[in-house]
Amino acid sequence: MIVATLSGLMPNVHAVPASALRPPRAGAPERLSTSQARRIALAAQGFAEPRPSGRIDARHVRRVLDHVGVLQIDSVNVFCRSHYLPVLSRLGPYPRDLLDRMAAHTDGPVRRELFEYWAHEASLVPVQHQPLFRWRMERAADEAWGGMRRIARERPGLVDEVLALVRTAGPLRAGALGIPRPQKRPGAMWNWHDGKIALEYLFWSGRVTAARRVNFERLYDLPERVLPSDVVAAPTPAEDDAQRDLIRIAARCCGIATEADLADYFRLSRGLARSRIAELVDAEELIPAAVEGWRGPAYMWADARRPRRVSARALLSPFDSLIWFRERTERLFGFRYRLEIYTPADKRVYGYYVLPFLLGDRLVARVDLKSDRQAGMLRVQSAHLEAGADGQVVAAELAAELADVAKWLALDGVEVAPRGDLAPALSAVVRPRRGTA
């Protein structure tokens, strides 16, 4: 295996060989209040910067990607595809086709800057980081999902046939394999046929990748026909170097984090994360810290911003990297959050697709949103206020944000259902349907 630091490909990741690590920083961990930690985390995620006031272009989207490192993909489209939302939360209304072209989620011209892989969950990741996941690709036979491992073990001939078909006919959809889907089992998320599972095993192992998504359906092709040539030709880093760089990215994007937070960001095992964190502490890239109310040690990125104030206003996707690790969300914001999509309707507390509302440096409300595209309305199915938040202030700010989002989604207005303790105040201040008095 060829070993490289990848410094030429990744200007935002500063690789440090294990042999060059400096002695550990002496002294007691730095002590931080919960509010200080929260503001550090928000700044690291890009919420301490004002939204652009003029035209938004690819440079702004790249800046968001520097702050988050990865965009999680999810198939639920009741409100909006989740990968669009972290960019919206940080920039405000932006042209979605910018992200489509960068991710090749279009059948038109593309400017590929992102590729798909299992980075957190299914994710969009900057193309220059692809070598950092090759160690995971090489472990597919042991670490891919159970159905994928089963196909590789029990039907290796099918895997080879599918790869050969991609090689000769790609890019192709799973439906092009001509294998009928099985009957969907109760409780199952997907009813993939064995050909699709073989494609997904090849995808996990890095032998195929996503060439495009058209109507959100993935088209598979060979990496050398999809990724930039310099990325394909980049040497494969040693596992510990790649994992160290992933922890670096996670630490920069978190600002302040526990071992569990850093491990979760790119789904590393706790043991691997612990070793890489120790090396970065020795290198003085991570500063040991103790945060008020947090159990166990924390680690702060050495270059983390420490703003005295954050004046954000944003609706957050359930899969936004600020809140996707629910334990961290509770530690930072005192906000217990669970996605209730798979909860029976009569047992849901807040709703089907609930987005937290960030105002200042706090999560102050949560709203269950649905884009009624046929009626042209953004529907607030429920609206709930967090304890201690000023309902009138929150309602006014949330109404303004919802109006911006409705316009961004090409919807005519916002309607609020009478469910939740914030609904009356919100209903009183939402803008009427465009074109009405």
Secondary structure, DSSP 8 states (H G I E B T S, - for coil): ------TTT-TT-----GGG------S--EEE-HHHHHHHHHHHTTTTS---SS---HHHHHHHHHHHS-EE-----SS--GGGHHHHHHH-S--HHHHHHHHT-SSS-----EEEEESSSEEEEEGGGGGGGHHHHHTHHHHS-HHHHHHHHH-HHHHHHHHHHHHHH-SB-GGGG--------TT-S----HHHHHHHHHHHTTSSEEEEEETTEEEEE-GGGTS-HHHHHS----HHHHHHHHHHHHHHHHSEE-HHHHHHHTT--HHHHHHHHHHHHHTTSEEEEEETT-SS-EEEETT----S---EEEE--TT-TTTSSHHHHHHHHS------TTS-GGG-SS-SSEEEEEEETEEEEEEEEEEETTTTEEEEEEEEE-TT--HHHHHHHHHHHHHHHHHHTT--EEEE-S-STTHHHHHHHS---TT--
